[in-house]
Amino acid sequence: MGETKERPILFSRPMVTAILEDRKTETRRIARLNLSVMDPRGPDGPAKEGLRAEARRAALKIADFQVGRRLWVREEHYRYGHWELIPGKTTRTGRPKWRFVADLPGVTFDPPAHFRRAMSRSDPATPAWHKRLARFMPRRMSRLSLEITAVGPERLQEIEAWDVVAEGVDDPSWHDSFDYTGRDFIDFGAAIKAFAGLWETINGPESWDANPYVYVVQFRRLES
């Protein structure tokens, strides 16, 4: 048998915390689907119902998110090192290109007492702690691995209140609207509003109102 395929996935620091605390068991990612098939407009729309269902199945077959696939989490982190020029390389704007070089092995996820948020133009060669964005995390330094247990497409605004909880949202603004004893929401709208706010901090203004198709990816955390 072949090895289980892996792919990286980015999560913000609050969402990583929620995963580590087993509060987050699903995520929504924008789906790149053929909307002319998925959601046809005009008088021939109903006749394409079967085609829409087929498109959903086809989209899932080619998606990066498939049941059984493993994900390794990229997250914001800190590394100790310095910066060096890359000989003969320039950016798109013609500026010299630099690379980060680690001076100590390993990585820390908690901010050191003193660190640089980016390369210092006046002092790039002096080793120091640097904040590194999630996209720069190599596989060997990831501390979290997940396994996809279910996946399916839906409209973003179709999210249910319990899905907000499964997304790891922990917003004090709707704590009073949740009946933990009865496991129900007194104010459904408060939970949805909290998730909409989180979505827009990640995807930009009006991204909630755009109501795109998303992949609802359910997962379990694997023991390291």
C-alpha positions in Angstrom: 0.0 0.0 0.0 1.1 3.5 -0.7 1.8 6.1 1.9 -1.1 8.3 3.1 -0.9 11.6 1.3 -0.3 14.7 3.3 -0.8 18.4 2.6 -0.1 21.5 4.6 -2.9 23.7 6.0 -2.6 27.1 7.7 -4.3 28.0 10.9 -4.2 31.2 13.0 -2.9 31.1 16.5 -6.4 31.2 18.2 -7.5 28.3 15.9 -4.3 26.3 16.8 -5.1 26.8 20.5 -8.6 25.5 19.8 -7.3 22.4 18.1 -4.9 21.7 20.9 -7.8 22.0 23.4 -9.9 19.7 21.2 -12.5 22.5 20.7 -12.0 22.8 17.0 -12.9 19.8 14.8 -13.8 21.3 11.5 -12.8 24.1 9.2 -14.3 25.9 6.2 -12.2 26.7 3.1 -13.3 28.5 0.0 -14.1 25.9 -2.7 -13.1 26.5 -6.3 -16.1 25.1 -8.1 -17.7 25.6 -11.5 -20.6 27.8 -10.4 -22.3 27.7 -13.8 -22.9 24.0 -13.0 -23.2 24.1 -9.2 -25.6 27.0 -9.1 -27.0 27.6 -12.7 -29.3 30.6 -13.2 -32.2 31.0 -15.6 -35.2 28.9 -16.7 -33.1 25.8 -17.3 -31.8 25.7 -13.7 -34.1 23.0 -12.3 -33.3 20.7 -15.2 -29.7 20.8 -14.2 -30.3 19.5 -10.7 -28.7 16.1 -11.5 -25.8 17.9 -13.1 -25.2 20.0 -9.9 -25.1 16.8 -7.8 -22.6 15.3 -10.2 -20.5 18.4 -10.1 -20.4 18.2 -6.3 -19.2 14.6 -6.5 -16.6 15.4 -9.1 -15.3 18.4 -7.2 -14.8 16.3 -4.1 -12.8 13.7 -6.1 -10.3 16.3 -7.3 -10.2 18.5 -4.2 -7.2 18.7 -1.9 -9.5 17.7 0.9 -10.4 14.0 0.9 -11.5 11.7 3.6 -8.5 9.9 5.0 -6.0 12.5 3.9 -3.7 13.8 6.5 -3.0 17.5 7.1 0.0 19.0 8.8 -0.5 22.4 10.4 1.5 25.5 9.5 1.3 28.2 12.1 3.0 31.4 13.2 6.3 30.6 15.0 9.6 31.9 16.1 13.1 31.0 15.0 16.6 32.2 16.0 18.8 33.2 13.1 19.9 36.0 10.7 19.5 37.1 7.1 21.8 36.7 4.1 21.7 38.0 0.6 20.9 35.5 -2.2 23.6 36.1 -4.8 22.2 37.0 -8.2 18.5 36.9 -7.1 16.1 39.9 -7.1 12.5 40.5 -6.3 9.9 41.3 -8.9 10.5 45.0 -8.2 14.3 44.5 -8.7 15.4 44.7 -5.1 18.0 42.3 -3.7 16.5 39.0 -2.4 17.3 37.8 1.1 16.9 34.5 2.9 16.5 33.6 6.6 19.2 31.4 7.9 18.7 29.6 11.3 21.4 29.7 13.8 19.7 27.4 16.3 17.8 24.2 15.6 14.2 24.0 16.5 11.3 26.4 16.9 9.3 28.0 19.6 5.6 28.9 19.4 5.5 31.3 22.3 6.9 34.8 21.7 10.4 35.2 23.1 10.9 38.2 25.4 12.7 40.0 22.5 12.2 39.3 18.8 12.1 40.9 15.4 8.9 41.0 13.4 10.8 41.1 10.1 14.3 41.5 8.7 16.2 44.5 10.0 17.4 46.4 7.0 20.1 48.1 9.1 21.3 45.0 10.9 20.3 41.8 9.0 23.4 39.7 9.9 23.1 39.8 13.6 21.4 36.6 15.0 18.2 37.2 16.8 14.7 35.7 17.4 12.4 36.4 14.5 8.7 36.0 14.1 8.0 33.8 11.1 4.7 33.6 9.2 2.9 30.3 9.0 3.6 29.8 5.3 7.3 29.6 6.1 7.0 26.6 8.5 8.7 23.5 7.2 7.0 20.1 7.6 9.6 18.8 10.2 8.7 21.6 12.6 5.0 21.2 12.6 3.6 20.1 15.9 0.1 19.2 14.8 -1.2 16.5 12.4 -4.8 16.0 11.5 -6.8 13.4 9.6 -9.8 14.3 7.5 -12.9 12.4 8.6 -15.6 14.0 6.4 -15.8 16.7 3.7 -18.6 18.3 1.7 -19.4 21.5 -0.1 -22.1 24.0 1.1 -22.7 27.7 1.0 -20.9 29.6 3.7 -24.0 31.1 5.3 -25.5 27.6 5.7 -23.4 27.1 8.8 -25.4 25.9 11.9 -24.9 27.1 15.4 -23.2 23.8 16.5 -20.8 24.1 13.6 -19.7 27.5 15.1 -18.7 25.6 18.2 -17.0 22.9 16.1 -15.1 25.7 14.3 -13.5 26.6 17.6 -15.0 30.0 17.9 -14.9 31.2 21.5 -16.4 34.6 21.6 -17.6 36.1 25.0 -20.2 38.1 23.1 -22.4 35.0 22.7 -21.5 33.1 25.8 -24.7 34.2 27.6 -26.7 33.1 24.6 -25.6 29.5 25.0 -27.4 27.0 27.2 -24.6 24.6 28.1 -26.9 22.4 30.2 -29.5 21.9 27.4 -26.7 22.1 24.7 -28.7 24.7 22.7 -28.5 28.3 21.7 -30.9 30.8 23.1 -29.8 33.3 20.5 -28.7 31.5 17.3 -27.9 34.8 15.6 -25.2 35.7 18.1 -23.2 32.6 17.3 -23.5 33.1 13.6 -22.4 36.8 14.0 -19.3 35.7 15.9 -18.3 33.3 13.2 -19.0 35.9 10.5 -16.7 38.3 12.2 -13.9 35.7 12.4 -14.4 34.8 8.7 -14.0 38.5 7.7 -10.9 39.0 9.8 -9.3 36.1 7.7 -10.9 36.7 4.3 -11.5 40.4 4.2 -14.4 42.8 4.4 -17.7 41.7 2.8 -16.4 38.1 2.4 -19.2 36.8 4.6 -21.9 38.6 2.5 -20.4 37.1 -0.7 -21.6 33.7 0.6 -19.2 31.5 -1.4 -19.2 27.8 -1.7 -16.9 26.3 0.9 -15.6 22.9 1.7 -16.6 21.9 5.2 -13.7 19.8 6.4 -14.1 17.7 9.5 -11.0 16.3 11.1 -9.5 14.6 14.1 -6.2 15.4 15.8 -3.6 12.7 15.6 -1.4 11.9 18.5 2.2 13.1 18.0 
